[in-house]
Amino acid sequence: MKYNRCGKSGLLLPQISLGLWHNFGSVDNFDTAECIAVEAFDKGITHYDLANNYGPVPGSAETNFGKILWHNFQGNLRDEIIISTKAGYTMWDGPYGDWGSRKYLLSSLDQSLKRMKVDYVDIFYSHRPDPETPIEETMMALDYAVRSGKALYVGISNYSAEQTSVAVDVLKHLGTPCLIHQAKYSMLERWVENGLLDVLDEKGVGCIAFSPLAQGLLTDKYLNGIPENSRAHNPNGHLKEDEVTEGRIQKLVRLNEIAKNRNQSLAQMALAWLQKDKRITSVLIGASSVRQLNNNIECLQNLDFTQDELNAIEKILA
């Protein structure tokens, strides 16, 4: 595992980070989740990414991670781990459990710390911009999280290029730099290339890509349609059956041929493809088993692309 500097900060993040969006909730097998988290650390993945509402049920991923942390990483190993969490999507009913108010963000952070049984998180994110709350208020809440000692760094997620530019400038004025932007980015979701990555590069902010496999689409699972055990069939998943179109399947088949010629799986090639851009600090993967985790980590064995390969991929994706 190599570690990349996150923007213009002192923090290094692993090339591959582990996301707990899926497979770590109360509906999932705890022993499997624990094995995945421990194996990830043993393979050099030092960054675990959560959010207040990860589950289901909301909050249960943080609760389970807290148990995993104290079962396996007591003592000085906490100092070898980067824990991030977020607030911004619906967490509880009522007027104070959603969006980007100071009230919600700081209350949520306190709850997250209690669920994980930690004194601080390494990175606290505003999970999404709030159209009704002034961006200054949201950024002031992030600034306070650092000044209060409850977070070491702050970041934003799902902000447009324009919103990111404003948020980064506000945080800089407050004296708490924006460390990182977490953005949805994959071969099939490339909006970040239309301005966001340029803004982050200019302002010295890192970028971590989430959903790099497009919720499992960029794997060999869907090459022959929708299998019964896939996320598209899972009522708790975010990939819907109508997203697995015949046109997309044909693209996946053609991409898979390129991957085979590289001695990689489609998933491994998709993860490697994101890392060709040096503005990407880390790629955030999920895993439902230790085997799947290790298969994805193997993408690091071949990160180089020929120009012919890149041209062929672009032709398919166009």
Summary of the structure (lengths in Angstrom):
residues: 318
radius of gyration: 19.0
end to end distance: 31.9
largest distance: 54.1
contacts: 1084
relative contact order: 0.13
helix: 46%
strand: 16%
